[in-house]
Amino acid sequence: MNERTREFEAKNGPPAWTREHAAAIERTDDTVAPIIYPPEAPVDSDLHIWDTWFLRERDGSIADIDGYRIVFALSSSSELLPGKRHDVATIRYFYSRDGENWKTGGSIFDVDEKGPLGSRQWAGSALYDQGTIYAYYTASGARGEEALTYTQRLAVGHGGTVETDEDGLRIEGPWTHEVLLEPDGEFYETESQSRGMIYTFRDPWFFEDEGTTYLLFEANTPVPEGSDACGGDAAQQEFNGSVGIAESPTGNPTEFELRPPLLDAVCVNQELERPHVVRRDGCYYLFISSHDHTFTPGLDGYDALYGFVADSLRGEYEPLNASGLVLTNPSNAPFQAYSWLAYDHGDELLVTSFFNYFEFDRPSLDEVAVLPEAEQLRRFGGTLAPTVRIRLDGNRTKVVGTLGHGHLPLPDEELPESWWERCEKLPDEGEY
């Protein structure tokens, strides 16, 4: 641990998302997305597609490969029941020239004895550096296991290259796979330490800041039995999510050392999924996705994108909009989208996600399993959701419009006028 981090943690502890913050969560016009309807055509009708991320350069900009941009996504066959897709998830890539029409490029890794670690791969990020792809992912389970396990390690496949020709784009190996990080039991809970509803050590996200190379990830903070955390409430202590961070001492994107968490949610929430950062006007905006059912007893939240802001990467984060809630689904479609990813676009943030369950307003996703199998398949979107436009002003945010399903513009592309801009042009009531 570097000395600056050690001193900060000794004095302050990690910044916290507190119960007081989370108790203020409520839907407002500024934080609710419009209803999503099925697209005319999904990205690929043969696939379920969910968690998605860009291929990026070291500085965080979206990579441009001969006029193409590339996204990666977790995927499975669309014939599989949606609830089973995580058990067989593989990472596929998709490419586009216009950010609206996406072509399927195939699985990024070959599945063989030298292929990806784990029995399946969960979400991560992707770096394009000097012509080489570094594909970060969560290695879940063990290669060749007969029964599913839920061990999670942060892994990388590196050595891939991108080839383009008149027929399109291909990502090719050979790849070298290695485990980068495992929980240490001190900063981050190990699987054997876990007492909670869900164990997490996943979602590596590459980020470079002022010449230092980092990985952010989702984790849990160890809370020993008998601790006075949460007033000694053992049930609340099981909800111990955190945003983890690791630092590369050399800048090598395959060498990292664990550091104390960026954000702690002990007594508040168990899962702070897919953490990522957007820098804007000297501020650092930290975003995570989380579920309604992962909030601790006594707190009510939603499946939503939550955000926090600080004046430095390791600063004292405060929740956006006082509670942390940035974007959620309507009350009559509470599970229509999930796994949000925000990126900077001029005066706005653009937020992509996947189209989850529609025509489903029951209070728990567990009730999907009650539906006939044909209905489970019909009501699962399994493709990219409409992109949501968000106005960001200091520690406040506001939903101001949407784009089409899977429309992911580059930062310099001009957007159509948003509904918020149109409303601003309307005369005041007194002018009529």
C-alpha positions as CSV (number, residue, x, y, z in Angstrom):
1,M,0.0,0.0,0.0
2,N,1.4,3.4,-0.8
3,E,1.9,5.8,2.1
4,R,-0.6,8.4,1.0
5,T,-3.3,5.7,0.8
6,R,-2.3,4.3,4.2
7,E,-2.5,7.7,5.9
8,F,-5.9,8.5,4.3
9,E,-7.4,5.2,5.4
10,A,-5.9,5.4,8.9
11,K,-7.5,8.8,9.3
12,N,-10.8,8.5,7.6
13,G,-11.6,4.9,6.6
14,P,-13.0,4.4,3.2
15,P,-15.8,6.8,2.1
16,A,-19.1,5.3,2.8
17,W,-22.6,5.0,1.3
18,T,-24.5,5.3,4.5
19,R,-28.0,4.2,5.6
20,E,-28.9,7.8,5.9
21,H,-28.1,8.4,2.3
22,A,-29.9,5.3,1.1
23,A,-33.0,6.0,3.1
24,A,-33.6,9.0,0.8
25,I,-33.8,6.9,-2.3
26,E,-37.0,7.6,-4.3
27,R,-38.2,7.8,-7.8
28,T,-38.5,11.3,-9.3
29,D,-39.0,12.7,-12.8
30,D,-35.2,13.4,-12.9
31,T,-34.2,9.7,-12.3
32,V,-36.8,7.5,-14.0
33,A,-36.2,6.2,-17.5
34,P,-39.1,5.9,-20.0
35,I,-40.9,2.6,-20.7
36,I,-38.9,0.4,-23.0
37,Y,-40.6,-1.4,-25.9
38,P,-39.1,-4.3,-27.9
39,P,-37.0,-3.1,-30.8
40,E,-37.9,-4.0,-34.4
41,A,-34.9,-6.3,-34.4
42,P,-32.4,-7.3,-31.6
43,V,-28.7,-7.0,-32.2
44,D,-28.6,-10.8,-32.8
45,S,-31.8,-12.9,-32.6
46,D,-29.7,-16.0,-31.9
47,L,-28.2,-14.6,-28.7
48,H,-29.1,-13.3,-25.3
49,I,-26.9,-10.2,-24.8
50,W,-26.5,-8.5,-21.4
51,D,-23.6,-6.7,-19.6
52,T,-21.8,-4.6,-22.3
53,W,-18.6,-2.5,-22.5
54,F,-16.5,-0.6,-25.0
55,L,-13.0,-1.3,-26.3
56,R,-11.1,1.7,-25.0
57,E,-7.7,3.4,-25.2
58,R,-5.5,3.9,-22.1
59,D,-6.9,7.5,-21.7
60,G,-10.5,6.1,-21.5
61,S,-11.5,7.2,-25.0
62,I,-13.4,4.8,-27.2
63,A,-11.0,3.0,-29.6
64,D,-11.5,3.7,-33.3
65,I,-10.2,0.8,-35.4
66,D,-10.3,1.8,-39.1
67,G,-13.6,3.6,-38.5
68,Y,-15.1,0.8,-36.4
69,R,-15.9,0.9,-32.7
70,I,-16.2,-2.4,-30.7
71,V,-18.3,-3.5,-27.8
72,F,-18.0,-6.7,-25.8
73,A,-21.0,-8.3,-24.1
74,L,-21.9,-11.3,-22.0
75,S,-23.9,-13.7,-24.2
76,S,-25.5,-17.1,-24.5
77,S,-27.9,-18.8,-26.9
78,S,-31.3,-17.2,-27.1
79,E,-32.8,-20.7,-26.8
80,L,-31.6,-20.9,-23.2
81,L,-33.9,-19.8,-20.3
82,P,-32.8,-16.3,-19.3
83,G,-32.3,-17.3,-15.7
84,K,-29.7,-19.9,-16.8
85,R,-27.6,-17.6,-18.9
86,H,-25.0,-16.7,-16.2
87,D,-24.1,-20.4,-15.9
88,V,-22.7,-20.5,-19.5
89,A,-21.8,-16.9,-20.1
90,T,-19.2,-16.2,-22.8
91,I,-17.8,-12.9,-24.0
92,R,-18.6,-12.0,-27.6
93,Y,-17.7,-8.9,-29.5
94,F,-19.8,-6.7,-31.8
95,Y,-18.7,-3.9,-34.1
96,S,-20.2,-0.9,-35.9
97,R,-19.2,2.1,-38.0
98,D,-22.2,4.2,-37.0
99,G,-22.8,3.2,-33.4
100,E,-26.4,2.0,-34.3
101,N,-26.1,-1.0,-36.5
102,W,-24.0,-3.7,-34.8
103,K,-22.5,-6.9,-36.4
104,T,-21.7,-10.0,-34.4
105,G,-18.1,-10.8,-34.5
106,G,-18.2,-14.0,-32.5
107,S,-16.6,-15.2,-29.2
108,I,-13.6,-13.3,-28.3
109,F,-11.7,-16.4,-26.9
110,D,-11.3,-19.9,-28.2
111,V,-12.7,-22.4,-25.6
112,D,-9.9,-25.0,-25.3
113,E,-7.3,-26.1,-22.8
114,K,-5.5,-22.8,-23.3
115,G,-8.7,-20.8,-23.3
116,P,-10.2,-18.5,-20.7
117,L,-10.0,-19.3,-17.1
118,G,-13.1,-20.4,-15.2
119,S,-16.0,-22.4,-16.4
120,R,-17.6,-19.2,-17.7
121,Q,-16.7,-15.5,-17.9
122,W,-18.5,-12.6,-16.3
123,A,-18.2,-8.9,-16.9
124,G,-15.1,-6.9,-17.3
125,S,-13.5,-4.3,-19.5
126,A,-11.2,-4.0,-22.5
127,L,-8.1,-2.0,-23.2
128,Y,-6.5,-1.4,-26.6
129,D,-2.9,-0.4,-26.2
130,Q,-0.3,-0.2,-29.0
131,G,-2.2,-2.6,-31.2
132,T,-2.9,-5.2,-28.5
133,I,-6.1,-6.0,-26.7
134,Y,-6.2,-6.6,-22.9
135,A,-9.5,-8.3,-22.2
136,Y,-10.3,-8.1,-18.5
137,Y,-12.9,-10.5,-17.2
138,T,-14.3,-12.3,-14.1
139,A,-13.1,-15.9,-14.1
140,S,-16.1,-17.6,-12.4
141,G,-15.8,-21.2,-11.3
142,A,-13.0,-23.5,-12.5
143,R,-12.2,-24.7,-16.0
144,G,-13.5,-28.2,-16.5
145,E,-15.6,-28.4,-13.3
146,E,-18.5,-30.8,-13.3
147,A,-20.7,-28.9,-10.9
148,L,-20.9,-25.1,-10.9
149,T,-19.0,-23.3,-8.3
150,Y,-18.9,-19.5,-7.7
151,T,-15.3,-18.8,-7.0
152,Q,-14.4,-15.5,-8.6
153,R,-11.0,-14.1,-9.7
154,L,-10.0,-11.0,-11.7
155,A,-8.4,-12.3,-14.9
156,V,-7.1,-11.0,-18.2
157,G,-6.6,-12.4,-21.7
158,H,-3.9,-10.4,-23.5
159,G,-2.2,-10.7,-26.9
160,G,-5.3,-10.4,-29.1
161,T,-5.2,-8.2,-32.2
162,V,-7.8,-6.6,-34.5
163,E,-7.9,-7.2,-38.2
164,T,-10.1,-5.4,-40.7
165,D,-10.8,-5.9,-44.4
166,E,-13.6,-5.4,-46.9
167,D,-15.7,-8.0,-45.1
168,G,-15.6,-6.4,-41.7
169,L,-13.6,-6.9,-38.5
170,R,-12.0,-9.8,-36.7
171,I,-10.4,-10.2,-33.3
172,E,-7.8,-12.9,-33.3
173,G,-5.4,-14.5,-30.8
174,P,-3.3,-16.1,-29.6
175,W,-4.2,-15.1,-26.0
176,T,-2.3,-15.5,-22.8
177,H,-4.7,-15.9,-19.8
178,E,-3.7,-15.2,-16.2
179,V,-5.3,-14.4,-12.9
180,L,-4.5,-10.9,-11.8
181,L,-6.1,-10.7,-8.4
182,E,-7.8,-12.7,-5.7
183,P,-9.3,-11.4,-2.4
184,D,-6.9,-11.0,0.4
185,G,-9.2,-11.4,3.4
186,E,-8.2,-8.1,4.8
187,F,-9.4,-5.4,2.4
188,Y,-11.7,-7.8,0.5
189,E,-13.7,-10.7,1.8
190,T,-12.7,-14.2,0.6
191,E,-15.3,-16.8,-0.3
192,S,-14.7,-18.7,2.9
193,Q,-15.3,-15.5,5.0
194,S,-18.6,-14.7,3.3
195,R,-21.7,-14.8,5.4
196,G,-23.9,-12.9,3.0
197,M,-26.5,-13.6,0.5
198,I,-24.2,-13.2,-2.5
199,Y,-20.4,-13.4,-2.7
200,T,-18.6,-10.9,-5.0
201,F,-15.1,-10.4,-6.3
202,R,-15.7,-9.5,-9.9
203,D,-16.2,-6.9,-12.7
204,P,-12.6,-5.6,-13.3
205,W,-12.6,-2.2,-15.0
206,F,-9.4,-0.6,-16.3
207,F,-8.8,3.0,-15.5
208,E,-5.8,5.3,-15.8
209,D,-5.6,8.6,-13.9
210,E,-2.7,11.1,-14.0
211,G,-0.3,8.5,-15.2
212,T,-1.3,5.7,-12.7
213,T,-2.9,2.5,-13.8
214,Y,-5.8,1.0,-11.8
215,L,-8.4,-1.7,-11.8
216,L,-11.7,-1.1,-10.1
217,F,-13.9,-4.0,-9.2
218,E,-16.9,-5.2,-7.1
219,A,-16.1,-6.8,-3.8
220,N,-17.2,-7.2,-0.2
221,T,-15.7,-5.8,3.0
222,P,-14.8,-8.4,5.7
223,V,-17.0,-7.9,8.8
224,P,-16.0,-10.3,11.5
225,E,-18.7,-12.0,13.5
226,G,-19.3,-10.1,16.7
227,S,-18.3,-6.8,15.1
228,D,-20.0,-3.6,16.3
229,A,-20.7,-2.6,12.7
230,C,-24.3,-1.8,12.0
231,G,-24.8,-1.5,15.8
232,G,-23.9,-5.2,16.1
233,D,-26.8,-6.2,14.0
234,A,-25.7,-9.5,12.4
235,A,-28.4,-9.5,9.7
236,Q,-27.3,-6.1,8.5
237,Q,-23.6,-7.0,8.6
238,E,-24.2,-9.6,5.9
239,F,-24.8,-6.7,3.5
240,N,-21.2,-5.5,3.0
241,G,-20.6,-4.4,-0.6
242,S,-17.6,-2.3,-1.6
243,V,-16.0,-0.8,-4.6
244,G,-12.4,-2.2,-4.7
245,I,-9.4,-0.8,-6.4
246,A,-5.9,-2.2,-7.3
247,E,-2.9,-0.2,-8.6
248,S,-0.2,-1.1,-11.0
249,P,3.2,-0.1,-9.5
250,T,4.8,-0.1,-13.0
251,G,1.9,0.8,-15.3
252,N,2.0,-2.7,-16.7
253,P,-1.7,-3.5,-17.5
254,T,-1.1,-7.1,-16.2
255,E,0.4,-6.3,-12.8
256,F,-1.7,-5.0,-10.0
257,E,-1.6,-4.8,-6.2
258,L,-4.7,-4.5,-4.0
259,R,-5.5,-1.2,-2.3
260,P,-8.2,-0.3,0.3
261,P,-11.7,0.2,-1.1
262,L,-12.8,3.3,-2.9
263,L,-16.3,3.1,-1.4
264,D,-17.8,1.0,1.4
265,A,-21.5,0.1,1.7
266,V,-21.5,-2.1,4.9
267,C,-24.9,-2.0,6.5
268,V,-26.4,-0.7,3.2
269,N,-26.0,-3.0,0.2
270,Q,-24.4,-6.3,-0.8
271,E,-23.7,-5.7,-4.5
272,L,-22.0,-2.7,-6.0
273,E,-21.8,-4.0,-9.5
274,R,-19.7,-2.9,-12.5
275,P,-18.0,0.1,-10.9
276,H,-16.7,2.7,-13.3
277,V,-15.5,6.3,-13.3
278,V,-16.2,9.3,-15.5
279,R,-14.0,12.4,-15.1
280,R,-15.7,15.7,-15.7
281,D,-14.7,19.3,-14.8
282,G,-12.1,18.2,-12.2
283,C,-14.6,15.8,-10.6
284,Y,-14.6,12.0,-10.4
285,Y,-18.0,10.4,-10.8
286,L,-18.2,6.8,-9.6
287,F,-21.1,4.7,-10.9
288,I,-22.3,1.3,-9.9
289,S,-25.4,-0.8,-10.6
290,S,-27.4,-2.6,-7.9
291,H,-30.6,-4.4,-7.2
292,D,-33.6,-3.8,-5.0
293,H,-33.2,-7.1,-3.2
294,T,-29.5,-6.5,-2.2
295,F,-30.3,-3.6,0.1
296,T,-30.1,-4.4,3.8
297,P,-33.3,-4.9,5.8
298,G,-35.0,-1.6,6.6
299,L,-33.9,0.0,3.3
300,D,-35.8,0.2,0.1
301,G,-34.0,0.7,-3.2
302,Y,-34.5,-0.2,-6.8
303,D,-32.7,-2.0,-9.7
304,A,-30.8,1.2,-10.6
305,L,-27.7,3.1,-11.5
306,Y,-26.2,4.8,-8.5
307,G,-23.5,7.4,-8.5
308,F,-21.1,9.3,-6.3
309,V,-18.8,12.3,-6.8
310,A,-15.4,13.3,-5.3
311,D,-12.7,15.8,-6.2
312,S,-10.1,13.1,-6.7
313,L,-10.1,9.4,-7.4
314,R,-9.5,8.6,-3.8
315,G,-11.5,11.5,-2.5
316,E,-14.4,11.6,-0.1
317,Y,-17.3,10.5,-2.3
318,E,-20.7,11.9,-1.7
319,P,-23.8,10.4,-3.3
320,L,-25.3,12.1,-6.3
321,N,-28.8,13.6,-5.8
322,A,-28.3,13.1,-2.0
323,S,-29.2,9.4,-2.1
324,G,-27.0,8.1,-4.8
325,L,-29.9,7.3,-7.2
326,V,-29.2,8.4,-10.8
327,L,-31.3,6.3,-13.1
328,T,-34.0,3.6,-12.5
329,N,-36.8,1.9,-14.1
330,P,-40.5,3.0,-13.9
331,S,-42.5,1.5,-11.1
332,N,-44.7,-0.4,-13.5
333,A,-41.7,-1.9,-15.3
334,P,-39.2,-2.3,-12.4
335,F,-36.9,-4.8,-14.2
336,Q,-37.0,-3.5,-17.7
337,A,-33.2,-2.7,-17.8
338,Y,-30.1,-3.4,-15.9
339,S,-26.3,-3.2,-15.9
340,W,-25.9,0.5,-16.7
341,L,-22.6,1.9,-18.1
342,A,-22.1,5.7,-18.3
343,Y,-19.7,7.6,-20.5
344,D,-19.0,11.2,-21.2
345,H,-20.6,13.0,-24.2
346,G,-20.1,16.8,-24.2
347,D,-22.6,18.3,-21.9
348,E,-24.3,15.0,-21.1
349,L,-23.7,11.5,-19.9
350,L,-24.8,8.7,-22.2
351,V,-25.9,5.5,-20.3
352,T,-26.2,2.1,-22.0
353,S,-27.7,-1.0,-20.5
354,F,-29.4,-4.2,-21.6
355,F,-33.1,-4.8,-22.2
356,N,-34.1,-7.1,-19.3
357,Y,-37.8,-8.1,-18.6
358,F,-40.7,-6.3,-20.1
359,E,-44.5,-6.8,-19.4
360,F,-43.4,-7.8,-15.9
361,D,-44.3,-5.7,-12.9
362,R,-44.2,-8.2,-10.0
363,P,-42.2,-7.0,-7.0
364,S,-39.4,-9.6,-7.3
365,L,-37.4,-11.1,-10.2
366,D,-37.7,-14.4,-8.4
367,E,-41.2,-14.6,-9.7
368,V,-40.0,-14.9,-13.3
369,A,-39.5,-18.5,-12.5
370,V,-43.2,-19.0,-11.9
371,L,-44.0,-18.0,-15.5
372,P,-44.2,-20.8,-18.2
373,E,-40.9,-21.2,-20.0
374,A,-42.3,-19.8,-23.2
375,E,-43.3,-16.6,-21.3
376,Q,-39.9,-16.4,-19.6
377,L,-38.3,-16.3,-23.1
378,R,-40.8,-14.0,-24.6
379,R,-40.6,-11.4,-21.8
380,F,-36.8,-11.3,-21.8
381,G,-35.3,-8.5,-24.0
382,G,-31.8,-9.9,-24.2
383,T,-30.5,-7.1,-26.3
384,L,-29.1,-3.6,-25.9
385,A,-31.6,-1.2,-24.3
386,P,-32.2,2.4,-25.5
387,T,-29.4,4.7,-24.5
388,V,-30.4,7.2,-21.8
389,R,-29.2,10.9,-21.9
390,I,-28.4,12.4,-18.5
391,R,-27.6,16.0,-17.7
392,L,-24.8,16.3,-15.1
393,D,-24.5,19.4,-12.9
394,G,-22.1,19.1,-10.0
395,N,-23.8,16.6,-7.6
396,R,-27.1,16.6,-9.4
397,T,-28.3,14.7,-12.4
398,K,-31.4,14.7,-14.6
399,V,-32.7,12.4,-17.3
400,V,-33.2,14.6,-20.4
401,G,-33.8,12.1,-23.3
402,T,-33.2,8.8,-24.9
403,L,-31.7,7.4,-28.1
404,G,-32.6,4.2,-29.8
405,H,-31.8,0.6,-28.7
406,G,-28.0,0.2,-28.8
407,H,-27.3,3.6,-30.2
408,L,-23.9,4.4,-28.8
409,P,-22.5,7.7,-30.3
410,L,-18.9,8.7,-30.2
411,P,-18.2,11.7,-27.9
412,D,-17.8,14.1,-30.8
413,E,-21.0,13.0,-32.6
414,E,-23.8,15.6,-32.5
415,L,-27.0,14.5,-30.8
416,P,-30.5,15.4,-31.7
417,E,-32.3,18.0,-29.5
418,S,-33.3,16.4,-26.2
419,W,-36.8,16.7,-24.7
420,W,-35.2,18.8,-21.9
421,E,-33.8,21.3,-24.4
422,R,-37.2,21.5,-26.2
423,C,-38.9,22.2,-22.8
424,E,-36.4,24.9,-22.0
425,K,-37.4,26.7,-25.1
426,L,-41.1,26.8,-24.2
427,P,-42.3,30.2,-23.0
428,D,-43.1,30.7,-19.3
429,E,-46.7,30.4,-18.4
430,G,-46.9,34.1,-17.8
431,E,-45.9,34.9,-21.4
432,Y,-49.0,33.5,-23.0
